[in-house]
Amino acid sequence: MTVTVSREGAVAVVTIDRPRRRNALDAVTKKALRAALVSVAEAPDVRAVVLTGAGGSFCGGQDLAEHAAALAADASHAFDTVEADYAPIVTALATMPKPVIAAVSGTCVGAGLALALACDLRVFADDAVLSTAFTAIGLTCDSGLSLTLTRSVGESRAKELLLLGSSFSPAEAVSWGVAGSVVPGSEVLSEASSLAGRLAAGPTRAYAETKSLVNSALLAEVLHREALAQARLGLSHDHPAAVSAFLAKERPSFEGR
């Protein structure tokens, strides 16, 4: 199983479990994650959810080995997964009628960062590594990141993080406006579970209404526009060449086309 669900009273802990791949998301894992989120969202005895990753990483984003195979098979459909899988996962997190806390350790990049920002609250390990990462392989952002990151840190900072793709720390993220607490790595899951327990004992229906009011009605439109943009970039020269370079552990060279 690449996604597991455990229970601590009224708290459900959803764990992405591909530690050897830094919990990168392949087709099986994306479908399992979506199913797990729908299941806990619909469970009446679950009143708060923790999303985390196994083995010291949160999520390394898309599994690029699988993506490279999809590009080679049919580049025109390699990004179908953005709307078919990533958009429903993000929507499930954002619209779930109960609070969701991301417990973030280790690697949290690309779509992994987008998942963390789609959650309502975050607890970060102090040594976690965050990055938008997309432009490093000739892509723009997806999974709602163009909206959630901009709302968190502002337009200017979001552009800087998205265009440069540089890594940043949880302390920097929090100082820029990404709501969350920063704790030692050994305390991340316990702190997130404690926070979830506190919320699970609260007014769940009030939390659901609050999420509905705060979450942007633009999310569905943004997810669709991101998918179209990624599909266009999938047919570019730079993107598949950059993916091949990444998998070969080489530095990509971009020609701007």
C-alpha positions in Angstrom: 0.0 0.0 0.0 1.3 3.4 -0.9 -1.1 5.4 1.2 -2.2 4.3 4.7 -4.9 5.6 7.1 -4.6 5.2 10.8 -6.9 6.4 13.6 -6.3 8.2 16.9 -9.8 8.6 18.2 -11.6 11.2 16.1 -8.3 12.0 14.2 -7.4 10.2 11.0 -3.8 10.2 9.9 -3.3 9.8 6.1 0.3 8.9 5.3 1.9 8.8 1.8 4.1 5.7 2.0 6.8 5.6 -0.7 9.8 6.5 1.4 12.4 5.2 -1.0 11.0 7.7 -3.6 10.6 10.5 -1.0 6.9 9.9 -1.3 6.8 11.0 -4.9 3.4 10.5 -6.5 2.9 7.8 -9.1 -0.4 6.8 -10.6 -1.2 4.2 -8.0 -0.3 6.6 -5.1 -2.4 9.5 -6.5 -5.4 7.3 -6.8 -4.9 5.8 -3.4 -4.4 9.3 -1.9 -7.6 10.6 -3.4 -9.6 7.6 -2.2 -8.2 7.9 1.3 -9.1 11.6 1.5 -12.6 11.0 0.2 -13.0 8.2 2.7 -11.9 10.3 5.8 -14.0 13.2 4.5 -17.1 11.1 4.4 -16.5 9.3 7.7 -18.8 10.9 10.3 -16.6 9.8 13.2 -13.5 11.5 11.8 -13.4 15.2 12.9 -9.9 16.2 12.0 -7.2 14.9 9.6 -3.4 14.8 9.5 -1.7 14.5 6.1 1.9 13.3 6.3 4.6 11.3 4.6 6.5 8.2 5.7 10.3 7.9 6.2 11.2 11.5 7.0 9.8 13.1 3.8 6.5 14.8 3.2 6.2 14.5 -0.6 8.6 14.9 -3.5 5.9 15.8 -6.0 5.3 13.9 -9.2 7.3 10.7 -9.8 9.5 11.9 -12.7 10.4 8.4 -13.9 6.8 7.6 -14.5 6.3 11.1 -16.0 9.2 10.5 -18.4 7.6 7.3 -19.6 4.3 9.1 -20.1 6.0 11.8 -22.2 7.7 9.2 -24.3 4.4 7.3 -24.8 2.3 10.3 -25.8 3.4 13.8 -24.8 0.0 15.2 -25.7 -1.6 13.3 -22.8 1.2 13.2 -20.3 -0.4 15.9 -18.3 -3.9 14.5 -18.2 -3.1 13.6 -14.6 -3.2 17.2 -13.5 -6.9 17.4 -13.9 -7.6 13.7 -13.4 -5.7 13.3 -10.2 -4.0 16.3 -8.7 -7.0 18.6 -9.0 -9.4 16.2 -7.2 -6.8 15.6 -4.5 -6.4 19.4 -3.9 -10.1 19.9 -4.0 -10.7 17.1 -1.5 -8.2 18.8 0.9 -9.6 22.3 0.4 -13.3 21.4 0.6 -13.2 18.6 3.2 -15.8 19.6 5.9 -13.3 19.2 8.7 -9.8 20.6 9.4 -6.7 19.1 7.7 -3.2 19.6 9.2 -0.1 18.9 7.1 2.8 17.4 9.1 5.8 18.3 7.0 9.2 16.7 7.3 12.1 16.4 4.9 11.4 17.0 1.2 8.3 19.1 0.4 8.6 20.2 -3.2 6.5 20.8 -6.3 3.1 19.2 -6.0 4.1 18.2 -2.5 4.3 21.9 -1.5 1.0 22.4 -3.2 -0.6 19.7 -1.0 0.8 21.2 2.1 -0.6 24.6 1.2 -4.0 23.1 0.3 -4.3 21.9 3.9 -5.8 24.2 6.5 -2.8 24.3 8.9 0.8 23.1 8.8 3.4 21.9 11.3 6.9 22.0 9.8 10.1 20.2 10.8 12.7 22.8 11.3 15.0 21.1 8.8 12.4 20.5 6.1 13.3 21.6 2.6 10.6 23.5 0.6 10.6 24.4 -3.0 8.2 25.1 -5.9 10.7 23.2 -8.1 8.6 23.3 -11.3 10.7 25.6 -13.4 13.7 23.4 -12.8 12.2 21.0 -15.3 10.7 23.6 -17.6 7.2 23.7 -16.1 4.8 26.1 -14.5 3.0 25.3 -11.2 -0.1 23.1 -10.8 -2.2 21.6 -8.0 -3.5 25.0 -7.1 -0.1 26.4 -6.1 -0.5 29.5 -8.3 -3.4 30.5 -6.0 -2.5 29.1 -2.6 1.1 30.3 -2.7 0.1 33.8 -3.9 -2.5 34.1 -1.2 0.0 33.0 1.4 3.1 35.1 0.6 1.8 37.8 -1.8 2.2 38.2 -5.5 5.8 39.5 -5.5 7.2 36.8 -3.3 5.2 34.1 -5.1 6.7 35.1 -8.4 10.2 35.0 -6.9 9.6 31.5 -5.5 7.9 30.2 -8.6 10.3 31.7 -11.2 13.6 31.0 -9.4 12.5 27.7 -7.9 15.1 28.1 -5.1 14.8 26.0 -1.9 13.6 27.8 1.3 13.2 26.9 4.9 10.1 26.5 7.0 11.2 29.5 9.1 11.4 31.6 6.0 8.0 30.3 4.8 6.3 31.2 8.1 8.0 34.7 8.1 6.6 35.3 4.6 3.0 34.4 5.6 2.7 30.7 5.2 0.7 29.9 8.3 2.3 27.1 10.4 4.5 26.3 13.3 8.1 25.1 13.2 9.2 22.3 15.6 12.1 19.9 15.8 11.8 17.0 13.3 11.1 14.4 16.0 8.1 16.4 17.2 6.3 17.0 13.9 3.8 14.2 13.8 3.0 14.4 17.6 2.5 18.2 17.3 0.3 17.9 14.3 -1.7 15.1 16.0 -2.1 17.2 19.1 -3.4 20.1 17.1 -5.7 17.8 15.2 -7.0 16.4 18.5 -7.8 19.9 19.7 -9.7 20.6 16.5 -11.5 17.3 16.7 -12.9 18.3 20.0 -14.2 21.6 18.6 -17.3 22.7 16.6 -16.8 20.6 13.4 -19.7 22.1 11.5 -18.5 25.7 12.3 -15.0 24.7 11.0 -16.6 23.4 7.8 -18.6 26.6 7.2 -15.4 28.6 7.9 -13.4 26.6 5.3 -16.2 27.1 2.8 -16.2 30.9 3.3 -12.4 31.3 3.3 -11.5 29.0 0.4 -11.5 30.8 -2.9 -14.3 30.2 -5.4 -11.5 30.6 -8.0 -9.8 27.3 -7.1 -11.6 25.2 -9.7 -10.8 27.8 -12.4 -7.2 28.0 -11.3 -6.8 24.2 -11.3 -8.2 24.0 -14.9 -5.9 26.9 -16.1 -2.9 25.2 -14.6 -3.7 22.0 -16.3 -3.9 23.7 -19.7 -0.6 25.5 -19.1 1.2 22.3 -18.1 -0.2 20.5 -21.2 1.2 23.2 -23.4 4.6 23.0 -21.7 4.6 19.2 -22.1 4.8 19.7 -25.9 7.8 22.2 -25.5 11.4 21.3 -26.3 12.7 22.3 -22.9 10.5 20.2 -20.6 11.2 16.6 -21.8 14.9 17.5 -22.2 15.0 18.8 -18.6 13.2 15.7 -17.3 15.8 13.5 -19.0 18.6 15.5 -17.6 17.1 15.3 -14.1 16.8 11.6 -14.2 20.4 11.3 -15.5 21.5 13.6 -12.6 22.7 16.2 -15.0 22.1 19.9 -15.1 19.4 20.8 -17.7 20.1 23.3 -20.4 17.2 25.4 -21.5 16.7 26.8 -25.0 13.6 28.8 -24.3 11.4 26.8 -26.7 
